[in-house]
């Protein structure tokens, strides 16, 4: 990743922040995109000078477009986009869900992915190995009680990723990553909801955030080319072994 430029959405905490550290350790210059300006500034200070903090609401197209314009102005190009931004609220059954909160989740988890892709594509065209990596979920492929918004948004993001591969796969590496359950703040909210079997999992059942972070760096390597247009699952022990997680 030496001198490559990576943009990560939802970079202020969890998988996004951990991925930023791993990409930077691999030699990349990293643009951090998230709403929490304070958290981004702290993370940028921790990692070092190869970081560009870009406070931005991923649901607002003009703000996203402006953030990627800053990446162009600072570094002149983009090599990798990691679509990581996502929320879990509202956790509620359909008949109880607040419509505004339901729509907000779709804006973040699905429209936000589109915004990132749309803004990144012109910059990615100049890269040698351009990649778009989108965080997916097992929830994209099966419904869970109380997760109608999250499941619908992740299913939409998975299909959007496939659509991007269909349209631009001749020159662009497009992949999804389904990490399984990860030990982040999101799992605290899920556990407190007590709604479905995921909320009953013990903390030690979740994988650490550095596993998907390391997987994302590995996905930029030619070794992952065979997965273009597909979704990689960290539940697969062969994938874990190939990445070096076990």
C-alpha positions as CSV (number, residue, x, y, z in Angstrom):
1,X,0.0,0.0,0.0
2,X,3.1,2.3,-0.1
3,X,1.9,5.8,-1.2
4,X,-1.5,4.6,-2.2
5,X,-4.5,6.8,-1.3
6,X,-7.3,5.2,0.7
7,X,-10.6,6.9,1.7
8,X,-12.6,5.3,4.5
9,X,-16.1,6.3,5.5
10,X,-17.3,5.8,9.0
11,X,-13.7,6.2,10.0
12,X,-14.1,7.8,13.5
13,X,-14.5,4.5,15.4
14,X,-14.8,0.7,15.2
15,X,-13.8,-1.1,12.0
16,X,-13.2,2.2,10.2
17,X,-10.8,3.6,12.7
18,X,-9.0,0.3,13.0
19,X,-8.7,-0.1,9.2
20,X,-7.3,3.4,9.0
21,X,-4.5,2.4,11.3
22,X,-3.7,-0.8,9.3
23,X,-3.7,1.0,6.0
24,X,-1.4,3.7,7.4
25,X,0.9,1.0,8.8
26,X,1.0,-0.5,5.3
27,X,2.2,2.8,3.9
28,X,-1.0,4.3,2.6
29,X,-2.2,7.9,2.8
30,X,-5.6,7.7,4.4
31,X,-8.6,10.1,4.2
32,X,-10.9,9.8,7.2
33,X,-14.5,10.5,6.5
34,X,-17.1,10.7,9.3
35,X,-19.4,13.1,11.1
36,X,-17.5,13.3,14.4
37,X,-14.8,16.0,13.7
38,X,-13.3,15.7,17.2
39,X,-12.8,11.9,16.9
40,X,-11.3,12.3,13.4
41,X,-8.9,14.9,14.6
42,X,-7.8,12.7,17.5
43,X,-7.4,9.7,15.3
44,X,-5.4,11.7,12.7
45,X,-3.1,12.9,15.5
46,X,-2.5,9.3,16.7
47,X,-1.7,7.9,13.3
48,X,0.5,10.6,11.8
49,X,1.0,13.0,9.0
50,X,-0.2,10.8,6.2
51,X,-3.8,11.3,7.4
52,X,-6.5,13.7,6.0
53,X,-9.4,14.3,8.4
54,X,-12.6,15.2,6.5
55,X,-15.7,15.7,8.7
56,X,-18.6,14.9,6.5
57,X,-22.2,13.6,6.7
58,X,-22.2,10.7,4.2
59,X,-26.0,11.2,3.6
60,X,-25.4,14.7,2.1
61,X,-24.3,14.5,-1.5
62,X,-22.8,18.1,-1.6
63,X,-20.7,17.4,1.5
64,X,-19.4,14.1,0.1
65,X,-18.6,15.6,-3.2
66,X,-16.7,18.4,-1.4
67,X,-14.8,15.9,0.7
68,X,-13.5,14.0,-2.3
69,X,-12.6,17.3,-4.0
70,X,-10.3,17.8,-1.0
71,X,-8.7,14.4,-1.5
72,X,-8.1,15.4,-5.2
73,X,-6.6,18.8,-4.1
74,X,-4.4,17.2,-1.4
75,X,-3.2,14.0,-3.2
76,X,-4.4,14.2,-6.8
77,X,-5.9,10.8,-6.9
78,X,-7.6,7.9,-5.1
79,X,-6.7,4.2,-5.1
80,X,-9.1,2.6,-2.7
81,X,-12.6,3.5,-1.3
82,X,-13.8,1.6,1.8
83,X,-17.5,2.0,2.3
84,X,-17.7,1.4,6.0
85,X,-20.2,3.9,7.4
86,X,-23.2,2.3,9.0
87,X,-25.7,2.4,11.8
88,X,-27.9,-0.2,13.5
89,X,-30.7,2.0,14.9
90,X,-33.6,1.7,14.9
91,X,-33.7,-1.8,16.3
92,X,-37.5,-2.3,16.4
93,X,-40.2,-4.4,14.9
94,X,-41.8,-2.9,11.8
95,X,-45.0,-1.9,13.5
96,X,-43.1,-0.1,16.2
97,X,-40.3,1.5,14.2
98,X,-40.1,5.3,13.9
99,X,-40.4,6.1,10.2
100,X,-37.9,9.0,10.4
101,X,-35.3,6.8,12.1
102,X,-36.0,4.0,9.6
103,X,-35.4,6.4,6.7
104,X,-32.3,7.8,8.3
105,X,-30.7,4.4,8.5
106,X,-31.4,3.8,4.8
107,X,-29.8,7.1,4.1
108,X,-26.6,6.2,5.9
109,X,-26.3,2.5,5.1
110,X,-27.4,2.6,1.5
111,X,-27.6,6.1,0.0
112,X,-24.3,6.8,1.8
113,X,-22.6,3.9,-0.1
114,X,-23.9,5.3,-3.4
115,X,-22.6,8.8,-2.5
116,X,-19.2,7.4,-1.7
117,X,-19.1,5.4,-5.0
118,X,-20.4,8.2,-7.1
119,X,-17.9,10.7,-5.7
120,X,-14.9,8.3,-5.8
121,X,-15.3,7.0,-9.4
122,X,-13.7,10.0,-11.2
123,X,-10.7,9.9,-8.9
124,X,-10.3,6.1,-9.1
125,X,-9.9,6.1,-12.8
126,X,-6.4,7.3,-12.6
127,X,-5.2,4.5,-10.2
128,X,-3.2,1.4,-11.3
129,X,-5.3,-1.0,-9.1
130,X,-8.5,0.9,-8.2
131,X,-10.6,-0.8,-5.6
132,X,-14.0,-0.2,-4.0
133,X,-14.6,-2.3,-0.9
134,X,-18.0,-2.3,0.8
135,X,-18.7,-3.6,4.3
136,X,-21.6,-6.1,4.1
137,X,-23.2,-8.3,6.6
138,X,-24.9,-11.7,7.0
139,X,-28.0,-9.5,7.5
140,X,-27.9,-8.7,3.8
141,X,-28.9,-12.3,3.1
142,X,-31.4,-13.2,5.9
143,X,-34.0,-11.3,7.9
144,X,-33.6,-10.9,11.6
145,X,-36.3,-9.9,14.1
146,X,-36.2,-6.1,14.8
147,X,-33.6,-5.4,12.0
148,X,-35.9,-4.6,9.1
149,X,-34.1,-1.4,8.3
150,X,-30.6,-2.8,8.8
151,X,-31.3,-6.0,6.8
152,X,-32.9,-4.0,4.0
153,X,-30.1,-1.5,3.8
154,X,-27.4,-4.1,3.8
155,X,-29.2,-6.2,1.1
156,X,-29.4,-3.0,-0.9
157,X,-25.7,-2.2,-0.4
158,X,-24.7,-5.7,-1.5
159,X,-26.8,-5.4,-4.7
160,X,-25.3,-1.9,-5.3
161,X,-21.9,-3.4,-5.0
162,X,-22.8,-6.0,-7.6
163,X,-24.2,-3.3,-9.8
164,X,-21.0,-1.3,-9.7
165,X,-19.0,-4.5,-10.6
166,X,-21.5,-5.1,-13.5
167,X,-21.0,-1.5,-14.8
168,X,-17.3,-0.9,-14.1
169,X,-15.7,-4.2,-13.4
170,X,-13.6,-4.1,-16.6
171,X,-11.3,-1.6,-14.9
172,X,-12.4,-1.4,-11.3
173,X,-11.9,-4.0,-8.5
174,X,-15.2,-4.2,-6.6
175,X,-15.8,-6.5,-3.6
176,X,-17.9,-6.9,-0.5
177,X,-16.7,-8.0,3.0
178,X,-19.0,-9.7,5.4
179,X,-17.1,-9.9,8.7
180,X,-19.6,-11.6,10.9
181,X,-20.3,-10.1,14.3
182,X,-17.5,-7.7,15.4
183,X,-16.7,-6.5,18.9
184,X,-17.5,-2.8,18.4
185,X,-19.9,-0.2,20.0
186,X,-22.6,-1.4,17.7
187,X,-22.7,-4.8,19.5
188,X,-23.4,-3.0,22.8
189,X,-26.5,-1.5,21.2
190,X,-27.5,-4.9,19.8
191,X,-27.0,-6.6,23.1
192,X,-29.1,-4.0,25.0
193,X,-32.0,-4.4,22.6
194,X,-32.6,-8.1,23.6
195,X,-34.6,-8.6,20.5
196,X,-33.0,-11.4,18.4
197,X,-30.4,-14.2,18.8
198,X,-27.5,-11.8,17.9
199,X,-28.3,-9.8,21.0
200,X,-27.8,-13.0,23.1
201,X,-24.2,-13.6,22.0
202,X,-21.5,-13.3,24.6
203,X,-18.9,-10.6,24.0
204,X,-16.2,-13.2,23.4
205,X,-18.2,-14.7,20.5
206,X,-17.5,-11.6,18.4
207,X,-14.3,-11.2,16.4
208,X,-12.0,-8.3,17.1
209,X,-12.2,-5.2,14.9
210,X,-8.6,-5.8,13.6
211,X,-9.8,-8.9,11.7
212,X,-11.9,-7.1,9.2
213,X,-9.4,-4.2,9.1
214,X,-6.6,-6.7,8.1
215,X,-9.0,-8.3,5.6
216,X,-9.6,-5.0,3.9
217,X,-5.9,-4.4,3.5
218,X,-5.5,-7.9,2.1
219,X,-8.4,-7.4,-0.3
220,X,-6.2,-4.7,-2.1
221,X,-3.6,-7.3,-2.9
222,X,-3.6,-9.2,-6.2
223,X,-4.2,-12.4,-4.2
224,X,-7.8,-11.2,-3.8
225,X,-8.4,-10.6,-7.5
226,X,-10.4,-13.8,-7.8
227,X,-13.1,-12.3,-5.5
228,X,-13.9,-9.3,-7.7
229,X,-17.6,-8.9,-8.0
230,X,-18.1,-11.2,-5.0
231,X,-18.6,-10.9,-1.2
232,X,-15.9,-12.4,1.0
233,X,-17.0,-13.9,4.3
234,X,-14.8,-13.9,7.3
235,X,-16.8,-16.8,8.6
236,X,-15.0,-19.0,6.1
237,X,-12.0,-20.6,7.9
238,X,-10.1,-20.9,4.6
239,X,-10.4,-17.1,4.1
240,X,-9.3,-16.5,7.7
241,X,-6.3,-18.8,7.2
242,X,-5.3,-17.1,3.8
243,X,-5.4,-13.7,5.4
244,X,-3.4,-14.9,8.4
245,X,-6.1,-14.5,11.0
246,X,-5.8,-18.1,12.2
